[in-house]
Amino acid sequence: MVPKNTTPISIVVNGETRAVCSGASIADLVRALDLDPEHLAIEVDRHIVKRATWADTVLTDGAKLEIVRFVGGG
């Protein structure tokens, strides 16, 4: 997810270290991971981030994210 000519930063997603480009937002990460945003809850550094702010929430070097996918059933 790190394009050429950008500075990579390191984040941890669900315990797995990943490189992303500096300035990437949560929304950018969700798109890069090809996840359906309607079925997710995301926590960054132990704080739940509202979906409405994902595009404005820039990831920082060393950020720890937990992404939870909701699965229907019954």
Number of C-alpha atoms within 10 A of each C-alpha: 13 14 9 8 7 11 12 18 18 17 19 17 17 12 10 10 13 14 14 23 21 16 16 19 19 21 20 19 19 17 12 11 10 9 14 10 14 9 11 14 15 21 16 18 13 11 10 13 15 11 16 9 12 18 14 12 18 16 24 17 16 13 15 19 21 18 15 12 14 10 8 6 4 3
